[in-house]
Amino acid sequence: MTLSDAVSKRIREILNEKNMTQYRLEQNAGISHSTMNCFLNARYKSCNLTTVVLIIRALGMTIAEFFDDPIFESDDLKID
């Protein structure tokens, strides 16, 4: 699994937990629909840290809370 895949899965998981739509996340983060689609479909070769932080804040989380998940602990996590 790549870092982009892991970020995408984590965002989708949190959206489900919070019962939040992609549209609401886009609005809260101030991110365009196309950019959010690229993140959610792991189409970026690398994740832009600034955009990831905007998304995390829009989810109402801290950076530590977002990355405190087993998906990011894998030794096999490939850097894009």
Protein Blocks (a to p, Z undefined) as FASTA:
>chain_A
ZZklmmmmmmmmmmmmnopafklmmmmnopafklmmmmmnopafbdcfklmmmmmmmnop
afklmmmcfklmpmklccZZ
